Amino acid sequence: MNLEKFSFGIGDRFGHEGSAQLRALQLADKSGVTISPVWNKSYREHSIIGTLPSDARAAADDAVNHCKWAHPYYVDADHIGLKTVDLFLDSSDFYTLDVADFIGMPADSKSIDAFVRSVRKFSGKLEIPGLHAALNVTEDDICKVGKKYLLAIQEAGKIYRHIASMKGVENFVTEISTDESQQSQTPTELFFILAAIAQEGIPIQTIAPKFTGAFLKGVDYVGQVDQFGKEFEDDICIIAFAVKSFSLPSNLKLSVHSGSDKFSLYPVIHRIVRKHNAGLHLKTAGTTWLEELIGLAMAGGKGFAISQAIYGDAYKRIDELCKPYESVIAIDRRKLPDPKTVNAWNKDEFVAALRHDQSNPSYNMHFRQLLHLAYKLAAEMGDEFTIALDRSQEYVGRNVTENLFQRHIKPLFLGN
């Protein structure tokens, strides 16, 4: 199974917006760019909402049939490890192997020594086509990469081989994620991480490194855009060189996680991908849920009341909601409106505060981030929430499609 050049991770917390998401990709297809959808939902999200991996598969299949989608599509077992992967074996054909917990834990000294010996020929001045500067690599540098990452890659190998033994090697796509580590990976580290992946025999098709700057949930990139662009381009060049050096799959490409709403980065990514004729996978996990809240508010009546109630509950339970996401949020609680204030807003004021339009002075990134975490509270409402979604689908679906196509797909893949 070979992943196409361009793919797009479309998270759908409640499994109601598959058709609306596909409509955005159909608009891209009509504009001349075919992008493969990858429905992603993690074990954590399934646990919080009370769904099963089979539910995500069913929702994706239903959307494909309803929209008559004629191209490949995938269902991602998002951020899984050995403890959780079995739950996804029947339903998924895309596996994001998350080994961040093992980064920094050293492998045994014999394995590290053997790794250093195997790639020693790449020490010295390493000229990589397209790289901003040559890499000056010492054996000590390689040893440090081995100590920091080798055990994590060995763990990825265990997960991959377990999946392959159950599904067959040709029946799924493998991604490796290191983006939830504490520090970004340097070009040197990425090169030798890919060497270790090749030695583990993992036919990786996408890799999600950690970049510098902050990829916060649901809001724009926080950091130096020029520096990101340099890192992103270097990583593309590293991947192309590693593919040839280590006989990795020729379609191996970069994956950008927490990629939704990183509007300042999209023109940079588009320019570099086009320059190098490279592939791209970008994950937009939380965008759909927030567009559902916006659509409910726009519908008015019961839908608007539900959106207000969810915020009020989130405000009271903020510590509980923030704890699992502490490393990927930056909420200034002093800038959160009091629920009484929100309850006095009209629907346009609520939408203006939540919609990610930085040109609007009413937009509140702290309000938006808190609601990004609050899908748990919507799940607790059960049928009340999902029935409201169905009744407000005219607004919700339009927002989901417009957000994905106009704000994400067009600047990323079409360049306008």
C-alpha positions as a Markdown table, in Angstrom:
| # | Residue | x | y | z |
|---|---|---|---|---|
| 1 | Met | 0.0 | 0.0 | 0.0 |
| 2 | Asn | 1.6 | 3.2 | -1.2 |
| 3 | Leu | 0.5 | 6.6 | 0.2 |
| 4 | Glu | -0.1 | 9.2 | -2.5 |
| 5 | Lys | 2.1 | 12.4 | -2.8 |
| 6 | Phe | -0.3 | 14.6 | -1.0 |
| 7 | Ser | -2.4 | 13.5 | 2.0 |
| 8 | Phe | -4.4 | 15.3 | 4.6 |
| 9 | Gly | -5.2 | 14.1 | 8.1 |
| 10 | Ile | -8.8 | 15.1 | 8.9 |
| 11 | Gly | -9.8 | 14.4 | 12.5 |
| 12 | Asp | -13.5 | 14.0 | 13.3 |
| 13 | Arg | -14.1 | 13.7 | 17.0 |
| 14 | Phe | -17.8 | 12.7 | 16.7 |
| 15 | Gly | -17.8 | 11.1 | 13.2 |
| 16 | His | -20.5 | 13.4 | 11.8 |
| 17 | Glu | -18.5 | 15.6 | 9.3 |
| 18 | Gly | -17.0 | 13.1 | 6.9 |
| 19 | Ser | -19.0 | 14.2 | 4.0 |
| 20 | Ala | -18.4 | 17.9 | 4.7 |
| 21 | Gln | -14.6 | 17.2 | 4.9 |
| 22 | Leu | -14.7 | 15.2 | 1.7 |
| 23 | Arg | -16.5 | 18.1 | -0.1 |
| 24 | Ala | -13.4 | 20.2 | 0.6 |
| 25 | Leu | -11.1 | 17.6 | -0.9 |
| 26 | Gln | -13.5 | 17.3 | -3.9 |
| 27 | Leu | -13.1 | 21.1 | -4.4 |
| 28 | Ala | -9.4 | 20.6 | -4.4 |
| 29 | Asp | -9.7 | 17.8 | -6.9 |
| 30 | Lys | -11.7 | 20.0 | -9.2 |
| 31 | Ser | -9.0 | 22.6 | -8.9 |
| 32 | Gly | -6.4 | 20.1 | -10.1 |
| 33 | Val | -4.8 | 18.7 | -6.9 |
| 34 | Thr | -5.8 | 15.3 | -5.6 |
| 35 | Ile | -5.3 | 14.9 | -1.9 |
| 36 | Ser | -5.9 | 11.6 | -0.1 |
| 37 | Pro | -7.9 | 12.0 | 3.1 |
| 38 | Val | -6.7 | 10.2 | 6.2 |
| 39 | Trp | -9.2 | 10.1 | 9.0 |
| 40 | Asn | -7.3 | 10.2 | 12.3 |
| 41 | Lys | -8.5 | 9.5 | 15.8 |
| 42 | Ser | -6.3 | 8.5 | 18.7 |
| 43 | Tyr | -6.8 | 6.0 | 21.5 |
| 44 | Arg | -7.1 | 8.9 | 23.9 |
| 45 | Glu | -9.9 | 10.6 | 21.8 |
| 46 | His | -11.8 | 7.3 | 21.5 |
| 47 | Ser | -11.5 | 6.8 | 25.3 |
| 48 | Ile | -12.7 | 10.3 | 26.1 |
| 49 | Ile | -15.6 | 10.2 | 23.7 |
| 50 | Gly | -16.6 | 6.6 | 24.2 |
| 51 | Thr | -16.2 | 5.5 | 20.6 |
| 52 | Leu | -14.3 | 2.6 | 19.0 |
| 53 | Pro | -11.8 | 2.5 | 16.1 |
| 54 | Ser | -14.5 | 0.6 | 14.1 |
| 55 | Asp | -16.7 | 3.7 | 14.5 |
| 56 | Ala | -14.1 | 5.8 | 12.7 |
| 57 | Arg | -13.8 | 3.3 | 9.9 |
| 58 | Ala | -17.6 | 3.2 | 9.5 |
| 59 | Ala | -17.9 | 7.0 | 9.4 |
| 60 | Ala | -15.1 | 7.2 | 6.8 |
| 61 | Asp | -16.7 | 4.5 | 4.6 |
| 62 | Asp | -20.1 | 6.1 | 4.9 |
| 63 | Ala | -18.7 | 9.5 | 3.8 |
| 64 | Val | -16.8 | 8.0 | 0.9 |
| 65 | Asn | -19.9 | 6.2 | -0.3 |
| 66 | His | -22.2 | 9.2 | 0.2 |
| 67 | Cys | -19.9 | 11.6 | -1.7 |
| 68 | Lys | -18.8 | 9.0 | -4.3 |
| 69 | Trp | -15.2 | 9.7 | -3.5 |
| 70 | Ala | -13.2 | 8.0 | -6.3 |
| 71 | His | -9.7 | 8.2 | -4.9 |
| 72 | Pro | -7.8 | 6.4 | -2.1 |
| 73 | Tyr | -8.5 | 7.1 | 1.5 |
| 74 | Tyr | -7.2 | 5.9 | 4.8 |
| 75 | Val | -8.1 | 5.5 | 8.5 |
| 76 | Asp | -5.2 | 6.3 | 10.9 |
| 77 | Ala | -4.5 | 4.6 | 14.2 |
| 78 | Asp | -3.2 | 7.8 | 15.5 |
| 79 | His | -0.4 | 7.9 | 18.0 |
| 80 | Ile | -0.5 | 4.2 | 19.0 |
| 81 | Gly | 2.0 | 2.0 | 20.8 |
| 82 | Leu | 2.2 | -1.7 | 21.6 |
| 83 | Lys | -0.3 | -1.4 | 24.4 |
| 84 | Thr | -3.0 | 0.1 | 22.2 |
| 85 | Val | -2.4 | -1.0 | 18.6 |
| 86 | Asp | -4.4 | -4.2 | 18.7 |
| 87 | Leu | -7.6 | -2.2 | 19.1 |
| 88 | Phe | -7.0 | -0.7 | 15.6 |
| 89 | Leu | -5.9 | -3.8 | 13.7 |
| 90 | Asp | -9.3 | -4.5 | 12.1 |
| 91 | Ser | -10.2 | -0.9 | 11.3 |
| 92 | Ser | -7.1 | 1.0 | 10.3 |
| 93 | Asp | -4.8 | 0.9 | 7.3 |
| 94 | Phe | -2.5 | 3.8 | 8.4 |
| 95 | Tyr | -0.5 | 3.6 | 11.6 |
| 96 | Thr | 1.2 | 6.5 | 13.3 |
| 97 | Leu | 3.8 | 4.9 | 15.6 |
| 98 | Asp | 4.3 | 7.2 | 18.5 |
| 99 | Val | 7.6 | 6.5 | 20.3 |
| 100 | Ala | 8.1 | 9.9 | 22.0 |
| 101 | Asp | 8.1 | 8.3 | 25.4 |
| 102 | Phe | 11.2 | 6.3 | 24.5 |
| 103 | Ile | 13.2 | 9.3 | 23.2 |
| 104 | Gly | 16.1 | 9.9 | 25.6 |
| 105 | Met | 16.1 | 6.4 | 27.0 |
| 106 | Pro | 19.4 | 4.8 | 25.9 |
| 107 | Ala | 19.5 | 1.5 | 24.1 |
| 108 | Asp | 22.1 | -1.1 | 25.3 |
| 109 | Ser | 25.7 | -0.2 | 24.6 |
| 110 | Lys | 26.2 | -3.0 | 22.1 |
| 111 | Ser | 23.3 | -1.8 | 19.9 |
| 112 | Ile | 24.6 | 1.8 | 20.0 |
| 113 | Asp | 28.2 | 0.7 | 19.1 |
| 114 | Ala | 26.9 | -1.4 | 16.3 |
| 115 | Phe | 24.8 | 1.5 | 15.0 |
| 116 | Val | 27.7 | 3.9 | 15.1 |
| 117 | Arg | 29.9 | 1.4 | 13.1 |
| 118 | Ser | 27.2 | 0.8 | 10.5 |
| 119 | Val | 26.9 | 4.5 | 9.6 |
| 120 | Arg | 30.5 | 5.6 | 10.3 |
| 121 | Lys | 31.1 | 6.3 | 6.6 |
| 122 | Phe | 28.8 | 9.3 | 6.9 |
| 123 | Ser | 31.0 | 11.1 | 9.5 |
| 124 | Gly | 33.1 | 14.1 | 8.5 |
| 125 | Lys | 31.8 | 16.8 | 6.1 |
| 126 | Leu | 28.5 | 15.6 | 4.7 |
| 127 | Glu | 27.3 | 17.4 | 1.6 |
| 128 | Ile | 23.6 | 16.9 | 1.1 |
| 129 | Pro | 22.1 | 18.5 | -2.1 |
| 130 | Gly | 19.9 | 21.5 | -1.3 |
| 131 | Leu | 20.8 | 21.7 | 2.4 |
| 132 | His | 21.5 | 25.3 | 3.6 |
| 133 | Ala | 24.9 | 24.2 | 4.9 |
| 134 | Ala | 27.0 | 21.0 | 4.9 |
| 135 | Leu | 26.8 | 18.8 | 8.0 |
| 136 | Asn | 30.0 | 18.3 | 10.0 |
| 137 | Val | 29.4 | 15.0 | 11.6 |
| 138 | Thr | 31.6 | 13.4 | 14.2 |
| 139 | Glu | 31.4 | 9.8 | 15.6 |
| 140 | Asp | 30.4 | 11.4 | 18.9 |
| 141 | Asp | 27.5 | 13.1 | 17.2 |
| 142 | Ile | 26.3 | 9.7 | 15.8 |
| 143 | Cys | 26.8 | 8.1 | 19.2 |
| 144 | Lys | 24.6 | 10.9 | 20.8 |
| 145 | Val | 21.9 | 10.3 | 18.3 |
| 146 | Gly | 22.0 | 6.5 | 19.0 |
| 147 | Lys | 21.8 | 7.2 | 22.8 |
| 148 | Lys | 18.8 | 9.5 | 22.4 |
| 149 | Tyr | 16.8 | 7.9 | 19.6 |
| 150 | Leu | 17.9 | 4.3 | 19.0 |
| 151 | Leu | 15.7 | 2.7 | 21.6 |
| 152 | Ala | 12.7 | 4.6 | 20.4 |
| 153 | Ile | 13.3 | 3.4 | 16.8 |
| 154 | Gln | 13.7 | -0.2 | 18.1 |
| 155 | Glu | 10.3 | 0.2 | 19.8 |
| 156 | Ala | 8.9 | 1.4 | 16.5 |
| 157 | Gly | 10.3 | -1.7 | 14.9 |
| 158 | Lys | 8.5 | -3.9 | 17.4 |
| 159 | Ile | 5.2 | -2.1 | 16.8 |
| 160 | Tyr | 5.6 | -2.3 | 13.0 |
| 161 | Arg | 6.5 | -6.0 | 13.0 |
| 162 | His | 3.5 | -6.7 | 15.2 |
| 163 | Ile | 1.1 | -5.0 | 12.8 |
| 164 | Ala | 2.8 | -6.6 | 9.8 |
| 165 | Ser | 2.4 | -10.1 | 11.3 |
| 166 | Met | -1.3 | -9.5 | 11.7 |
| 167 | Lys | -2.2 | -7.5 | 8.5 |
| 168 | Gly | 0.6 | -8.3 | 6.1 |
| 169 | Val | 3.3 | -5.9 | 5.0 |
| 170 | Glu | 1.5 | -4.6 | 1.9 |
| 171 | Asn | -1.8 | -3.7 | 3.7 |
| 172 | Phe | -1.0 | -0.6 | 5.6 |
| 173 | Val | 0.9 | 2.7 | 5.6 |
| 174 | Thr | 3.5 | 3.4 | 8.4 |
| 175 | Glu | 4.2 | 6.8 | 9.8 |
| 176 | Ile | 6.7 | 7.5 | 12.7 |
| 177 | Ser | 6.1 | 10.4 | 15.0 |
| 178 | Thr | 8.7 | 12.1 | 17.1 |
| 179 | Asp | 6.9 | 15.5 | 17.2 |
| 180 | Glu | 5.7 | 15.1 | 20.8 |
| 181 | Ser | 9.3 | 15.0 | 22.1 |
| 182 | Gln | 10.6 | 17.8 | 24.2 |
| 183 | Gln | 13.2 | 19.1 | 21.7 |
| 184 | Ser | 13.2 | 19.5 | 17.9 |
| 185 | Gln | 15.3 | 17.3 | 15.8 |
| 186 | Thr | 18.3 | 18.8 | 14.0 |
| 187 | Pro | 19.1 | 17.8 | 10.4 |
| 188 | Thr | 21.9 | 15.6 | 11.6 |
| 189 | Glu | 19.5 | 13.8 | 14.1 |
| 190 | Leu | 16.9 | 13.3 | 11.4 |
| 191 | Phe | 19.4 | 11.8 | 9.0 |
| 192 | Phe | 20.6 | 9.2 | 11.5 |
| 193 | Ile | 17.1 | 8.6 | 12.8 |
| 194 | Leu | 16.1 | 7.6 | 9.2 |
| 195 | Ala | 19.2 | 5.4 | 9.1 |
| 196 | Ala | 18.1 | 3.6 | 12.3 |
| 197 | Ile | 14.6 | 3.2 | 10.8 |
| 198 | Ala | 16.0 | 1.6 | 7.7 |
| 199 | Gln | 18.1 | -0.8 | 9.8 |
| 200 | Glu | 14.9 | -1.8 | 11.7 |
| 201 | Gly | 13.3 | -2.7 | 8.3 |
| 202 | Ile | 10.4 | -0.3 | 8.7 |
| 203 | Pro | 9.1 | 0.8 | 5.3 |
| 204 | Ile | 8.2 | 4.2 | 6.6 |
| 205 | Gln | 6.2 | 6.5 | 4.2 |
| 206 | Thr | 5.9 | 9.6 | 6.4 |
| 207 | Ile | 7.8 | 11.0 | 9.3 |
| 208 | Ala | 6.6 | 13.7 | 11.7 |
| 209 | Pro | 9.6 | 15.4 | 13.3 |
| 210 | Lys | 9.4 | 18.1 | 15.9 |
| 211 | Phe | 10.1 | 21.6 | 14.6 |
| 212 | Thr | 11.2 | 24.6 | 16.6 |
| 213 | Gly | 8.5 | 27.0 | 17.7 |
| 214 | Ala | 5.2 | 26.1 | 19.2 |
| 215 | Phe | 2.5 | 24.1 | 17.5 |
| 216 | Leu | -0.3 | 24.9 | 19.8 |
| 217 | Lys | -3.7 | 23.2 | 19.5 |
| 218 | Gly | -6.1 | 25.1 | 17.2 |
| 219 | Val | -4.2 | 28.4 | 16.9 |
| 220 | Asp | -1.4 | 29.8 | 14.6 |
| 221 | Tyr | 2.2 | 28.9 | 14.8 |
| 222 | Val | 4.2 | 30.7 | 17.5 |
| 223 | Gly | 7.8 | 31.2 | 16.5 |
| 224 | Gln | 10.1 | 32.5 | 13.7 |
| 225 | Val | 8.5 | 31.6 | 10.4 |
| 226 | Asp | 11.8 | 32.1 | 8.5 |
| 227 | Gln | 13.5 | 29.6 | 10.9 |
| 228 | Phe | 10.7 | 27.1 | 10.4 |
| 229 | Gly | 11.1 | 27.5 | 6.6 |
| 230 | Lys | 14.8 | 26.8 | 6.8 |
| 231 | Glu | 14.2 | 23.7 | 9.0 |
| 232 | Phe | 11.4 | 22.4 | 6.8 |
| 233 | Glu | 13.4 | 22.7 | 3.6 |
| 234 | Asp | 16.5 | 21.1 | 5.2 |
| 235 | Asp | 14.3 | 18.2 | 6.4 |
| 236 | Ile | 13.0 | 17.7 | 2.8 |
| 237 | Cys | 16.5 | 17.6 | 1.5 |
| 238 | Ile | 17.6 | 15.2 | 4.3 |
| 239 | Ile | 14.7 | 12.8 | 3.5 |
| 240 | Ala | 15.6 | 12.8 | -0.2 |
| 241 | Phe | 19.2 | 12.0 | 0.6 |
| 242 | Ala | 18.3 | 9.4 | 3.2 |
| 243 | Val | 15.9 | 7.6 | 0.7 |
| 244 | Lys | 18.9 | 7.0 | -1.6 |
| 245 | Ser | 21.4 | 6.3 | 1.1 |
| 246 | Phe | 19.4 | 3.8 | 3.0 |
| 247 | Ser | 17.0 | 2.4 | 0.4 |
| 248 | Leu | 13.9 | 3.8 | 2.1 |
| 249 | Pro | 10.6 | 4.0 | 0.3 |
| 250 | Ser | 10.8 | 6.5 | -2.6 |
| 251 | Asn | 7.5 | 8.2 | -1.5 |
| 252 | Leu | 8.8 | 9.0 | 2.0 |
| 253 | Lys | 7.6 | 12.5 | 2.9 |
| 254 | Leu | 7.4 | 15.0 | 5.8 |
| 255 | Ser | 4.4 | 15.0 | 8.0 |
| 256 | Val | 3.3 | 18.1 | 10.0 |
| 257 | His | 1.4 | 17.3 | 13.1 |
| 258 | Ser | -0.9 | 19.7 | 14.9 |
| 259 | Gly | -0.9 | 21.4 | 11.5 |
| 260 | Ser | -4.4 | 22.8 | 11.7 |
| 261 | Asp | -4.7 | 26.6 | 11.6 |
| 262 | Lys | -0.9 | 27.2 | 11.2 |
| 263 | Phe | -1.9 | 29.9 | 8.7 |
| 264 | Ser | 1.4 | 31.8 | 8.8 |
| 265 | Leu | 3.3 | 28.6 | 7.7 |
| 266 | Tyr | 1.2 | 27.5 | 4.8 |
| 267 | Pro | 2.6 | 29.8 | 2.1 |
| 268 | Val | 6.1 | 28.8 | 3.2 |
| 269 | Ile | 5.3 | 25.1 | 3.1 |
| 270 | His | 3.6 | 25.4 | -0.3 |
| 271 | Arg | 6.6 | 27.3 | -1.8 |
| 272 | Ile | 9.2 | 24.7 | -0.5 |
| 273 | Val | 7.1 | 21.6 | -1.4 |
| 274 | Arg | 6.6 | 23.0 | -4.9 |
| 275 | Lys | 10.3 | 24.0 | -5.2 |
| 276 | His | 11.5 | 20.4 | -4.4 |
| 277 | Asn | 8.5 | 18.6 | -6.0 |
| 278 | Ala | 8.1 | 16.9 | -2.6 |
| 279 | Gly | 5.1 | 15.2 | -1.0 |
| 280 | Leu | 3.3 | 16.4 | 2.1 |
| 281 | His | 1.1 | 15.0 | 4.9 |
| 282 | Leu | -0.5 | 17.5 | 7.2 |
| 283 | Lys | -2.8 | 16.7 | 10.1 |
| 284 | Thr | -5.7 | 18.9 | 11.1 |
| 285 | Ala | -7.0 | 17.0 | 14.1 |
| 286 | Gly | -9.1 | 19.6 | 16.0 |
| 287 | Thr | -10.3 | 21.9 | 13.4 |
| 288 | Thr | -13.6 | 20.1 | 12.6 |
| 289 | Trp | -14.7 | 20.1 | 16.3 |
| 290 | Leu | -14.3 | 23.8 | 16.6 |
| 291 | Glu | -16.2 | 24.4 | 13.3 |
| 292 | Glu | -19.0 | 22.3 | 14.8 |
| 293 | Leu | -19.2 | 24.7 | 17.7 |
| 294 | Ile | -19.2 | 27.7 | 15.4 |
| 295 | Gly | -21.9 | 26.1 | 13.3 |
| 296 | Leu | -24.1 | 25.3 | 16.3 |
| 297 | Ala | -23.7 | 28.9 | 17.5 |
| 298 | Met | -24.6 | 30.3 | 14.0 |
| 299 | Ala | -27.7 | 28.1 | 14.0 |
| 300 | Gly | -29.0 | 29.9 | 17.1 |
| 301 | Gly | -31.6 | 28.6 | 19.5 |
| 302 | Lys | -30.7 | 25.2 | 21.1 |
| 303 | Gly | -27.4 | 24.9 | 19.1 |
| 304 | Phe | -26.2 | 28.3 | 20.4 |
| 305 | Ala | -27.2 | 27.4 | 24.0 |
| 306 | Ile | -25.2 | 24.2 | 23.8 |
| 307 | Ser | -22.1 | 26.0 | 22.6 |
| 308 | Gln | -22.4 | 28.5 | 25.5 |
| 309 | Ala | -23.1 | 25.7 | 28.0 |
| 310 | Ile | -19.9 | 23.8 | 26.9 |
| 311 | Tyr | -17.8 | 26.9 | 27.4 |
| 312 | Gly | -19.3 | 27.5 | 30.9 |
| 313 | Asp | -18.5 | 23.9 | 31.9 |
| 314 | Ala | -15.0 | 24.1 | 30.4 |
| 315 | Tyr | -14.3 | 27.3 | 32.3 |
| 316 | Lys | -15.2 | 25.5 | 35.6 |
| 317 | Arg | -13.2 | 22.3 | 34.6 |
| 318 | Ile | -10.2 | 24.0 | 33.1 |
| 319 | Asp | -7.6 | 22.2 | 35.2 |
| 320 | Glu | -9.0 | 18.8 | 34.2 |
| 321 | Leu | -9.2 | 19.7 | 30.5 |
| 322 | Cys | -5.7 | 21.2 | 30.3 |
| 323 | Lys | -3.8 | 18.5 | 32.1 |
| 324 | Pro | -3.4 | 16.0 | 29.1 |
| 325 | Tyr | -2.5 | 18.9 | 26.8 |
| 326 | Glu | -0.1 | 21.0 | 28.9 |
| 327 | Ser | 2.7 | 20.9 | 26.4 |
| 328 | Val | 0.6 | 22.1 | 23.4 |
| 329 | Ile | -1.5 | 24.9 | 24.8 |
| 330 | Ala | -0.8 | 28.4 | 26.1 |
| 331 | Ile | -3.9 | 29.7 | 27.7 |
| 332 | Asp | -3.8 | 32.9 | 29.7 |
| 333 | Arg | -6.6 | 32.5 | 32.1 |
| 334 | Arg | -6.8 | 36.2 | 32.7 |
| 335 | Lys | -7.9 | 36.6 | 29.1 |
| 336 | Leu | -10.7 | 34.1 | 29.3 |
| 337 | Pro | -14.2 | 35.7 | 29.4 |
| 338 | Asp | -16.4 | 34.9 | 32.4 |
| 339 | Pro | -19.2 | 32.5 | 31.5 |
| 340 | Lys | -21.7 | 35.2 | 32.5 |
| 341 | Thr | -20.3 | 37.4 | 29.9 |
| 342 | Val | -20.4 | 34.7 | 27.2 |
| 343 | Asn | -24.0 | 33.9 | 28.1 |
| 344 | Ala | -24.8 | 37.5 | 27.4 |
| 345 | Trp | -23.3 | 37.5 | 24.0 |
| 346 | Asn | -25.3 | 37.1 | 20.8 |
| 347 | Lys | -24.4 | 34.4 | 18.4 |
| 348 | Asp | -22.3 | 36.7 | 16.2 |
| 349 | Glu | -20.2 | 37.7 | 19.2 |
| 350 | Phe | -19.6 | 34.1 | 20.2 |
| 351 | Val | -18.6 | 33.2 | 16.6 |
| 352 | Ala | -16.3 | 36.2 | 16.3 |
| 353 | Ala | -14.4 | 35.2 | 19.5 |
| 354 | Leu | -14.1 | 31.6 | 18.4 |
| 355 | Arg | -13.4 | 31.7 | 14.7 |
| 356 | His | -9.7 | 31.9 | 13.9 |
| 357 | Asp | -9.7 | 35.2 | 12.1 |
| 358 | Gln | -6.8 | 37.2 | 13.4 |
| 359 | Ser | -7.9 | 40.3 | 11.6 |
| 360 | Asn | -11.0 | 40.4 | 13.8 |
| 361 | Pro | -10.3 | 42.3 | 17.1 |
| 362 | Ser | -12.9 | 40.1 | 18.8 |
| 363 | Tyr | -11.0 | 36.9 | 18.1 |
| 364 | Asn | -9.7 | 35.3 | 21.4 |
| 365 | Met | -7.1 | 32.7 | 21.1 |
| 366 | His | -7.4 | 31.7 | 24.8 |
| 367 | Phe | -11.2 | 31.2 | 24.4 |
| 368 | Arg | -10.5 | 29.1 | 21.3 |
| 369 | Gln | -7.8 | 26.9 | 22.9 |
| 370 | Leu | -10.0 | 26.1 | 25.9 |
| 371 | Leu | -12.9 | 25.1 | 23.7 |
| 372 | His | -10.5 | 23.0 | 21.6 |
| 373 | Leu | -10.0 | 20.9 | 24.7 |
| 374 | Ala | -13.7 | 20.7 | 25.6 |
| 375 | Tyr | -14.9 | 18.0 | 23.2 |
| 376 | Lys | -15.0 | 15.7 | 26.3 |
| 377 | Leu | -17.8 | 17.9 | 27.6 |
| 378 | Ala | -19.8 | 17.6 | 24.4 |
| 379 | Ala | -19.3 | 13.8 | 24.6 |
| 380 | Glu | -20.8 | 13.9 | 28.1 |
| 381 | Met | -24.0 | 15.5 | 26.7 |
| 382 | Gly | -24.6 | 12.3 | 24.6 |
| 383 | Asp | -27.5 | 12.5 | 22.2 |
| 384 | Glu | -28.3 | 16.1 | 23.1 |
| 385 | Phe | -25.1 | 17.2 | 21.4 |
| 386 | Thr | -25.2 | 14.9 | 18.4 |
| 387 | Ile | -28.9 | 15.6 | 17.7 |
| 388 | Ala | -28.1 | 19.3 | 17.7 |
| 389 | Leu | -25.3 | 18.6 | 15.2 |
| 390 | Asp | -27.7 | 16.9 | 12.9 |
| 391 | Arg | -30.3 | 19.6 | 13.2 |
| 392 | Ser | -27.7 | 22.3 | 12.5 |
| 393 | Gln | -25.9 | 20.5 | 9.7 |
| 394 | Glu | -26.7 | 23.3 | 7.2 |
| 395 | Tyr | -24.5 | 25.6 | 9.2 |
| 396 | Val | -22.0 | 23.1 | 10.6 |
| 397 | Gly | -21.3 | 21.3 | 7.3 |
| 398 | Arg | -20.8 | 24.6 | 5.4 |
| 399 | Asn | -18.3 | 25.8 | 8.0 |
| 400 | Val | -16.3 | 22.5 | 8.0 |
| 401 | Thr | -16.0 | 22.5 | 4.2 |
| 402 | Glu | -15.2 | 26.2 | 3.9 |
| 403 | Asn | -12.6 | 26.1 | 6.7 |
| 404 | Leu | -10.7 | 23.1 | 5.3 |
| 405 | Phe | -10.8 | 24.3 | 1.7 |
| 406 | Gln | -10.4 | 28.1 | 1.9 |
| 407 | Arg | -8.1 | 28.3 | 5.0 |
| 408 | His | -6.1 | 25.1 | 4.7 |
| 409 | Ile | -6.1 | 23.4 | 1.3 |
| 410 | Lys | -5.9 | 26.5 | -0.9 |
| 411 | Pro | -2.8 | 28.1 | 0.7 |
| 412 | Leu | -1.2 | 24.7 | 1.3 |
| 413 | Phe | -1.8 | 22.8 | -2.0 |
| 414 | Leu | -3.0 | 25.4 | -4.5 |
| 415 | Gly | -0.9 | 28.4 | -3.4 |
| 416 | Asn | -3.7 | 31.0 | -3.2 |
